[in-house]
Amino acid sequence: MSVPTILKECHRLRRHLRELQQEIDRGPYVLKAQQKRLADAEADHKNAYETIKQLKLTQKEEESLLKTIEGNLAKLFTRSMEVTTMKEMDATKHEMENANGKKSICEDKILGAIMEIEERTADLPNVEARWAEAQEEFKQYQLEAKERLERMLEDQTACNARLAECDAQLPEDVKSVYDRLVKSHGADGLAGVKGHACQQCRTTMTEDKRDTLASGKFLTCSNCGRALYLAD
């Protein structure tokens, strides 16, 4: 193979290896996001039961308060039967009105709690289904991520072996320039030429230089210094 042809393959392999490494490096971040989704789903599952528990406690507290209010109302009613003055009657009536207001609020809270408990309890099968689905999705993600990582590592190993073969085919004088460019710019140390333009810096070349490249000779871009090959 000519030098530009070898460089073209080296460029393809180096870009592919770069993309592979980027995907491998993204793995921990994707895992963290998936773990957060699972943790959020677990929190929602736990919260569903905790909310029902708190509602039942509220209901119990309000029922206890209602019992106290009703007991107080009974005493006020008895007192109202025993008062002898208008002032005492008005005071007792006022206390009974306040107590009945509190009783009404308390009964509304109890009814609201009962209705919400029933609604949330009826939704528990859906809560369980969502939690089971979240666990299954995470399990599937772990399986797929493991298989994907294994494929990428295998691909990476094969590409590195192929790249080493290609690198070894470069003449010594070209290899020294190639190594310097790769060390400085990675995969971007190489660039294809489309038409008459370097695809790294878009600088155009003369027809003579393109012919030189087409003949298989080593050439670098006069502007950015990248090692060139024909991409079209």
C-alpha positions, -999 to +999 in steps of 0.1 A: +000+000+000+011+036-006+018+059+023-014+080+018-034+048+017-018+036+050-025+070+065-061+068+055-065+035+073-046+048+103-069+078+105-100+057+103-087+034+131-076+062+153-109+080+150-128+048+157-106+042+187-113+077+200-150+072+196-148+038+214-129+054+243-154+082+246-182+056+248-163+036+274-156+067+294-194+076+293-202+043+309-199+054+346-219+086+340-247+066+323-246+041+352-249+069+377-280+083+359-296+048+358-288+043+395-305+077+402-336+066+383-338+034+403-333+053+436-360+077+426-383+049+418-375+032+451-382+064+470-416+068+452-424+032+462-415+038+498-432+072+499-465+056+487-467+034+518-453+061+541-480+085+529-507+060+537-492+054+571-491+091+579-527+095+567-538+068+590-520+085+619-537+118+610-570+100+609-564+085+643-553+118+658-583+136+643-607+109+656-592+112+691-596+150+689-632+146+676-639+123+706-626+150+729-646+177+712-678+156+714-672+150+751-668+187+756-700+194+736-719+170+758-707+188+789-716+222+774-751+208+765-755+197+801-744+231+814-768+248+790-796+230+807-785+243+841-776+279+835-799+305+852-788+337+837-788+351+801-751+359+804-743+323+812-766+311+784-749+334+759-714+323+770-723+286+768-739+291+734-708+308+721-686+279+734-709+254+718-707+272+685-669+272+686-668+236+695-692+227+667-670+246+643-640+226+655-660+195+652-669+202+616-633+209+607-622+177+624-649+156+606-638+171+572-602+162+579-612+126+589-633+122+558-605+137+536-580+113+551-603+083+547-609+091+510-573+097+503-563+065+521-588+045+500-576+062+468-539+056+475-546+020+487-564+013+455-534+026+435-509+003+454-510-024+427-498+003+402-472+014+427-459-021+429-460-025+391-440+007+386-414-004+411-411-039+396-407-023+361-380+001+374-361-029+389-364-049+357-353-020+335-322-015+357-314-052+356-318-051+318-296-020+315-269-037+336-270-068+313-269-047+281-242-024+294-220-053+303-224-069+269-218-036+252-187-029+272-173-063+263-180-057+226-163-023+227-132-037+246-129-065+220-133-040+192-107-018+209-082-046+211-087-056+175-084-020+163-052-014+183-037-046+168-047-035+133-034+000+139+000-014+151+002-033+118-005-002+098+019+020+118+046-006+112+041-003+074+051+034+073+086+043+062+110+055+089+112+090+077+074+092+075+069+074+108+089+101+127+066+129+114+035+107+119+045+099+155+050+136+162+016+146+147-002+119+165+014+128+198+004+164+194-030+160+179-042+124+183-064+112+155-066+148+142-029+147+133-041+131+100-065+147+075-083+137+043-083+158+012-116+162-006-114+179-040-084+201-033-092+210+004-076+198+036-105+186+058-087+198+089-082+235+080-100+238+047-069+251+030-069+243-008-039+228-025-026+231-060-033+205-087+004+196-086+003+188-049-029+167-053-012+148-081+018+142-058-005+129-031-024+107-057+009+093-068+014+078-034+039+101-019+039+115+016+026+150+019+016+174+048-008+203+046+011+236+040-012+254+065-019+231+094+009+205+089-014+175+090-004+143+072-026+140+042-044+113+022-071+114-005-105+110+011-125+110-022 
